[in-house]
């Protein structure tokens, strides 16, 4: 069972870009805070069940759907590595994991 979550640099940048977008658009950080809590809640589920997400076309990488986003991650014996967050409204051809 995985014991810790590791965010890649790319995933952290995507997360902060998404949260910053909603904070700027809404004029406050309320929705960003709720979205951040939701991401963390869903990611914590992966600690207990790392195969919760759907297998992607990339070997060993799975996708967990959270609202309008997919969290792409990979799990090994002691950690879950978050590779990227991807808004489902974006063109799938622009996705790189």
C-alpha positions as CSV (number, residue, x, y, z in Angstrom):
1,X,0.0,0.0,0.0
2,X,1.3,3.5,-0.9
3,X,2.2,5.6,2.0
4,X,2.9,9.0,0.5
5,X,1.9,11.3,-2.3
6,X,4.6,12.9,-4.5
7,X,3.6,15.8,-6.8
8,X,5.8,16.3,-9.9
9,X,6.9,19.8,-10.7
10,X,4.6,19.8,-13.7
11,X,1.6,18.8,-11.6
12,X,2.3,21.5,-9.0
13,X,2.4,24.1,-11.7
14,X,-0.9,22.9,-13.2
15,X,-2.5,22.8,-9.8
16,X,-1.5,26.4,-8.9
17,X,-2.4,27.6,-12.4
18,X,-5.9,26.2,-12.1
19,X,-6.4,27.5,-8.5
20,X,-5.1,31.0,-9.5
21,X,-7.4,31.1,-12.6
22,X,-10.5,30.6,-10.4
23,X,-9.2,33.1,-7.7
24,X,-8.7,35.8,-10.4
25,X,-11.9,35.0,-12.2
26,X,-14.1,35.0,-9.1
27,X,-12.3,37.8,-7.3
28,X,-11.8,35.6,-4.2
29,X,-10.2,32.3,-3.2
30,X,-13.4,30.5,-2.0
31,X,-13.9,28.3,-5.0
32,X,-10.1,27.6,-5.3
33,X,-10.0,26.5,-1.7
34,X,-13.0,24.2,-2.2
35,X,-11.4,22.8,-5.4
36,X,-8.1,22.2,-3.6
37,X,-9.8,20.4,-0.8
38,X,-11.7,18.2,-3.3
39,X,-8.5,17.3,-5.1
40,X,-6.8,16.3,-1.8
41,X,-9.8,14.3,-0.7
42,X,-9.8,12.3,-3.9
43,X,-6.1,11.8,-3.9
44,X,-6.2,10.5,-0.3
45,X,-8.5,7.8,-1.5
46,X,-5.7,6.6,-3.7
47,X,-3.6,5.8,-0.7
48,X,-6.2,3.1,0.3
49,X,-7.0,2.0,-3.2
50,X,-4.3,3.0,-5.7
51,X,-6.1,1.3,-8.6
52,X,-9.1,3.5,-8.3
53,X,-8.3,5.5,-11.5
54,X,-8.8,4.3,-15.0
55,X,-5.8,2.8,-16.9
56,X,-4.5,5.4,-19.4
57,X,-2.8,4.7,-22.7
58,X,0.6,5.2,-21.0
59,X,1.9,2.1,-19.2
60,X,1.5,2.2,-15.4
61,X,-0.2,5.6,-15.5
62,X,-3.8,5.9,-14.3
63,X,-6.3,8.7,-14.5
64,X,-8.6,9.7,-11.6
65,X,-11.6,11.9,-12.7
66,X,-12.3,14.7,-10.3
67,X,-15.1,17.1,-11.4
68,X,-13.9,18.5,-14.8
69,X,-10.3,17.4,-14.3
70,X,-8.3,14.2,-14.7
71,X,-5.4,13.5,-12.3
72,X,-2.8,11.4,-14.0
73,X,-0.8,9.4,-11.5
74,X,1.5,6.4,-11.1
75,X,1.8,4.2,-8.1
76,X,4.6,2.0,-6.7
77,X,4.9,0.1,-3.5
78,X,5.4,3.1,-1.2
79,X,4.3,6.2,-3.1
80,X,1.8,7.7,-5.5
81,X,3.3,10.1,-8.0
82,X,1.0,12.7,-9.4
83,X,2.2,13.5,-13.0
84,X,-0.3,16.1,-14.1
85,X,-3.7,17.6,-13.8
86,X,-5.6,18.0,-17.0
87,X,-8.8,20.0,-17.6
88,X,-11.2,17.8,-19.7
89,X,-12.2,20.9,-21.6
90,X,-8.8,21.1,-23.3
91,X,-8.0,19.5,-26.6
92,X,-6.9,15.9,-26.0
93,X,-4.1,16.3,-28.6
94,X,-2.4,18.8,-26.3
95,X,-2.2,16.3,-23.4
96,X,1.3,15.2,-22.3
97,X,1.9,13.1,-19.3
